[in-house]
Amino acid sequence: MLTYPNIDPVAVSIGPLSIHWYGLMYLVGFTLAYLMMMHRAKQPGSNWNKEQVSDLIFYSAMGVVIGGRFGYVLFYNFSKFLEDPLWLFAVWEGGMSFHGGLLGVIVACILFARRYGKTLFQVTDFGAPMVPIGLLTGRLGNFIGGELWGRVSDVPWAMVFPKGGPLARHPSQLYEMFLEGFVLLIILWVYSRKPRPTMAVSGLFLVGYGVFRFMVEFVREPDNHIGFDLLGWMTRGQILCVPMVLFGAALIYVAYKKQATKAQQKS
């Protein structure tokens, strides 16, 4: 069993103001994504400039925060919202959903695309390879905060989390950080270095995240008030990942189908 580092979740305290590591990880993630986008924007023929990148980061940040909170309330604790609608705005109590954040970012990308005369998939194909860096830093923030731990386990690297009871558990935040963050980042970055048919990069992101998240959910502790939703083993997170994977696979299929059709018409 490994010893959990037990880092103070509060990074900086200035009087009554406390800045948590989790919030800082969001800032680090968006900063790194901005730098990566700027690198891509400077490539010949990118059709992106600094102003557009800056605005896309802003739109995406709003989508993540607003969509993430709404998604958590809708997908994971809607009953509490019905009891106390104002709880929706109690963001200081925690509670963010990736799938809600994803929907929020899609809405933000639609608004951004309309403003700059781009198509939705031109925007998402450009931005998708940078999303995993935010997932990486976000999961690191979860680990530092000692939240979203894994199920009880006797693997040599299991840890006792301060808020997770006396038993050792999978450090599932680190699994997600590695798979959804680092591995998916490498896959998308390498794949998108060459021109790909429109929708293909976005589709690969959906498939990659959905598959990795589905896998990690087998060792991640389900929410206490939800448990298992389907078949006695499927979690809410796994159920939400299924349509992601199917839709992502459909996008990839349609993207390459259209490319093949255009190639045939030219020949």
N, C-alpha and C positions, 0 to 999 in steps of 0.2 A: 504493500500500500504506500502511495506517495503522500507527502504532507502538503495539504492545501496551503498556498502562500499567505492567505488571510491578509490581503492588502486592504488598507482602509479605502472603502468605496468613494470617500470624499477626497478629491485631489487637492483642492485649495479651499480654505475658509477665510473669508474676509468679513468680520463682524457677523451679522446674521445671514450673510450670503454664503452658500456652499455650492461649489462646483464639483460635480461627480465625474468620476472617470468615464462613466457611460456616455455622458454628454460630450466630454472631450473626444471620445472615440468617434462620435458622429462628426465632429469638427475636423478631426484628422482624416476621416474617410472622404469627406467632401473636398477637402484641400488636395488630397492625393488624386482624386478623380478629376479635379479641375486641371491639375498639372498634366495628367495623362491625356485628357481631351485636348489641351493646348498642343501637346506633342503631335497628336493625330491631325489637328487642324492646320498645322504648319506644313503638312505633307502636300506635295503637288496634287492639284485636282481634288482637294478635300471638300471645297465649297463651304467651308466653315471659317469664321473669323473669331477674334477674341470676344467681341461683344456678344455674339451668339452663344459662345461657350459659357460666358459668365451668366447670361440670362438662363441658359438651360440648367446650370447648377442651382440657381435660385429657384426656378420653377420646380425642379426635382426635389429640392430640400423641403419646399412647402408641401409637395405631394407626399413625401415620405412621412412627415410629421402629422399632417392632417389625416391622410389616408391610413397611416399606421394606427392612430388612435381610434378612428372610426371603425377600422377593421377589427381591432381587438374587442371593442364593445359589441359589435355585430356578430362576430364569429365565435367569441369565447366567453362573453359575459353579458349577453343581451338581457337576461332576467334581472340582473342588478340595475341595468339602465332603466328598465320598466319600473322598478321600485323607486329609483332616484335619477331622473333624467339629467340633473345637473352633474352627476358623477361623470358624464361624458367629458366634462372640462377639467376634471381633477387629474391632470396629467402628472402632477407631482407624486401621485400614488403609484405611478408606474403602469405599464400595460400598453404594449405596442405589438402589432401584428405585421409580419412581413407581407403576407398576402394582401392585407389592407393597404400597406404602404405601396405595394406593386400597383394596385388599382389606382391609388392616388397619383402615382407617378405617370401612369398611362393617361389619366385625365390631364395632368400638367403638360404632358408631351403633346396632347391634342391641341391645347391652348397655345403652346409654344409654336407648333407647326403652322397653325392658322396665322399667327403674328408674322412669321418669317417666310411664309409661302412655301413651306416644305410639306412633304407627305409625312404621315405618322411614322411609317416604317423607315423613312430616311432618318428621322430623329432617333427612333429606338435602335436601329442598327448601329448608329454612331455611338450612342450612349451605353448600350448593353455591355460591351467589354469592360467598362469601368465600374459597373455595379458591384462585382465581387469584392473590390477593394473595400467598399463600404460594409459589405457583409463580414469581411475579415475583421475589420476594426470593431464592428458592432458586437460580434461574438466574443472578441477579446474583452470588450466592456462588460458583457454578461458574465464572463468568467471572473473578472476582477470584482464585480459586484456580488459574486456568489449566488447567482440566480440562474434559473432554467437548467438546473443540474440534471444528471442522468439517473437511470434506475440503479437500484442496489446491485452491486457486483463484487466478485472476489478476484478480478483481474489485478495483476501486480501494480498497475498504474491507477487503480481506483483511489478516490479521495473522500474524506469526510468534510462535507461542506457545512459551514457554521449554521446555515438556515435549513439544512436538509436532514437534520436528525443525527443520531449517533452512528449510523451505518455508512460504510464506504460506498461510493457511487461512481458511475462512469462520468468522467469530465466531458460530457457530450458537447459543451460549448466549444471545446478545443477541436473535437471531431468536425463540428460544423465550420469552425474557423478554417480548418485545413481543407475540407472538401468544397464547401460552398464559397469559400474565400480564395485560398491559394490555388487549388487545383482548377477550379472553374475559371479563375482569372487567367491562368496559363493557357487553358484550352481556347477561351474566347479571344485572347490577345493574339495568339498564333493563327487561329483560324481567320480572323478578320484582317490580318496583315495584307492579304491579297483580296482583290475585288470579288465579292460574292453576290449572288442574285439577291435582290431586295427581299427582305423578310427572313432570309436564312440565318443571319446572325441573331436576330431577335428570337427566332424559333429555337436555335441551339441553346440560348440562355435559358429559356423556359424549360426545355427538356433537361438540361444539365442541373439546374437548381432543383427541379422537381424530383429527379432521380436521387440526387445526393440527400436532399431533405427527407425523402421517403425512407432511405436507408438508415439515417441517423435516428429517426423517430423510433426505431426498434429498441434503442438503448436510452432514449430520452424519457424522463419521467412525464407522464401525461398530467394535465392540469387536474388538481384534486377534485374540483367541482364538476369535471367532465368525464374523466376516465377514458374508457374505450367506447368509441361510437358505433363500430360496425364489426360484425363477425367475431366479436370477443377479443380482437387484437388491433384493429385499425384505430389510430388516433385521429383527432380533428385535423392535425397538421397533414397527415397522410391523405385524408380525404380531399383536402384542399389542393394537394399536389397532383392528384390524378388528372383533373381537367387541365392543369398547367402543362403536363407532359403531353397529353393528347393534342391540345391546341398547338403547342410548340412543334410537335411532329408534323401536324397538318401544315403549318406555315413552311417548314422546310420542304415538304413534298410539293406544295403549290409553287414555291419559289423556283425549285429546280425544274418542275414541269413547265413553267412559263419560259424559263431559259432554253429548255430543249425545243419548245415550240417555235420560239423566235429563231433559233439556229436552223431549224428545218425550213422555215419560211425564207431565210436568206440563201439557203443552198439551192 
